Amino acid sequence: MRDSGVLPLDRIRSGDFKWLEMREAFFDGFERSLVAYIQAGNSLIVEYIMETPEWMRRMVRLLQGYDVFFVGVRCSLAELERRELARGDRPIGDARRDHHTIHEYCTYDAELDGMLLPDVNAAKLISLWQTRQRPSAFERMANAVEAS
């Protein structure tokens, strides 16, 4: 969504709008839109970084009762930092920070290696999805949230 024109990136870059003031509402709206898409009958593949444990808990609560197959994609820190530099559109250091924290509080149904070719990961993902087990990772995390 960020690159689709939904966000006024030029005005954020110029300082007309403050990203830090818009950020929470933007992500809250994005997350709620997923439920609207699901309720309208859509199947989704969503790329989303769960930046904090609270974001993870919020998504688990929001998507409770829906069929979610939650996949983690891991990559070496060196490769993440190389990609971060090559993109040139993100603050340097985000990759390092996320690499050391993101997967700590997420429970996945499947994990993929971000260093493998996309076709290899796609075939693995399809196979894992076809043999998935219940309760799903989101169901287990929802149960843990309810118990706490």
SVG drawing of the C-alpha trace seen along z (x, -y; Angstrom):
<svg xmlns="http://www.w3.org/2000/svg" viewBox="-19 -21 46 54">
<polyline fill="none" stroke="black" stroke-width="0.4" points="0.0,0.0 2.8,-2.3 4.0,-2.4 0.5,-2.5 -0.1,-6.2 -2.2,-5.7 0.3,-7.6 1.4,-11.2 5.0,-10.2 6.2,-13.4 4.5,-15.5 5.9,-13.3 9.4,-13.7 9.0,-17.5 7.9,-17.7 4.3,-18.9 3.0,-15.8 4.7,-14.1 4.9,-10.3 5.3,-9.7 1.9,-11.5 0.2,-9.5 1.9,-6.1 -0.3,-4.5 -3.6,-5.5 -2.3,-4.3 -1.3,-0.8 -4.6,-0.6 -6.6,-1.3 -4.5,1.1 -5.0,3.9 -8.8,3.3 -9.0,3.3 -7.8,6.9 -10.9,7.9 -13.1,6.0 -11.4,7.8 -11.9,11.2 -15.5,10.5 -16.1,9.6 -15.0,13.1 -11.4,12.5 -8.5,14.8 -5.4,12.8 -1.6,13.1 -0.3,10.2 3.3,9.2 3.5,7.5 6.2,7.1 5.0,7.5 7.1,4.7 6.3,5.3 4.7,7.9 1.7,5.5 1.3,5.4 1.3,9.2 -1.3,9.5 -3.4,6.9 -3.4,8.9 -4.2,12.1 -7.2,10.5 -8.3,8.8 -8.1,12.0 -9.4,14.3 -11.9,16.7 -10.5,16.4 -8.4,19.0 -4.8,17.6 -1.7,19.5 1.1,17.4 4.5,17.6 7.8,16.3 10.5,15.4 14.1,15.4 17.2,14.1 20.8,13.5 21.5,10.2 24.2,9.5 21.7,10.0 19.0,7.9 21.5,5.0 22.6,5.3 18.9,5.1 18.2,2.2 21.1,0.2 20.1,1.2 16.5,0.0 17.6,-3.4 14.1,-4.2 14.4,-3.0 16.3,-4.2 19.7,-2.4 19.6,-0.2 16.0,1.0 17.1,4.3 19.5,5.0 16.9,4.0 14.2,6.1 16.5,9.1 17.2,9.4 13.7,8.9 10.9,9.7 10.9,13.5 11.1,13.5 7.4,13.1 5.9,14.7 4.7,18.3 4.5,19.5 2.7,22.2 5.7,22.3 9.0,20.7 10.8,19.9 14.4,19.0 14.5,15.6 17.8,16.5 16.1,19.2 14.7,18.5 11.0,17.4 9.9,20.5 11.5,22.8 9.9,20.9 6.5,20.9 6.6,24.7 7.6,25.2 4.8,22.9 2.1,24.6 3.2,28.0 3.2,26.8 -0.2,25.1 -1.7,28.3 -0.5,30.3 -1.2,27.7 -2.3,28.7 -4.8,27.3 -4.7,25.4 -3.0,22.9 -0.3,20.6 -2.8,17.7 -5.2,20.0 -2.4,21.0 -1.4,17.3 -5.1,16.3 -5.4,19.0 -2.2,17.7 -3.5,14.1 -6.8,15.2 -5.1,17.2 -2.9,14.2"/>
</svg>
